[in-house]
Amino acid sequence: MSNTTRWILAILLILYGIGFAAFVVFGGGISTIACQEIPPDWVYYILIASGLVAMAGGIVPAIMLIRRAKRGRILLALILAVLLSCGGYAAYFITLGNNC
């Protein structure tokens, strides 16, 4: 893979991470509109943490791609990032549902 292709893919991964993190935080924040009472603050910390994990999930594989890591490790990092991001988002919705 050429350097130009590697950098383009890395930039796309970083933009994906930032976009998905914004979706997680803003989408989760909007879903509190249906709450009858205000949830505790620690519920929002779960939302912010899952947004940071989603952003790291896009940035870490991009850095690995730039540093020419093995393809299997990059793929493993992407799969782990998706699982952790979706798990954090699901944990937020579960705690929001219990405290809303």
Residue, then its C-alpha position, 0 to 999 in steps of 0.5 A: m500500500s502506498n503512503t498516499t493511500r495509507w494517509i487517506l485511509a488514516i484521515l478517513l478513520i480519524l474523521y469516522g471516529i470524530g463523527f461517530a463520537a459526536f453521534v454518540v454524545f449528541g444522540g444520547g443527549i437528545s434521548t434524555i428529552a423523553c425523561q420524566e425526571i432528571p437522571p443523576d450526573w453519573v449517567y452522563y459520565i457514561l455517555i461522555a466516556s462512551g463518546l471518548v471510546a468511540m473517538a479513540g476507536g477511530i484514532v488508534p487504528a489510524i495511527m496503527l495504519i500510519r505506523r504500518a502495523k500488521r493488517g490483522r492487528i489493525l482489523l482487531a483494533l477496529i473490531l474492538a473499537v466497534l464493540l467497546s463503542c456500541g457496548g458503552y452506548a448500550a450501557y448508557f441507554i440501560t442506565l438511562g432507562n433505569n434512572c429516567 
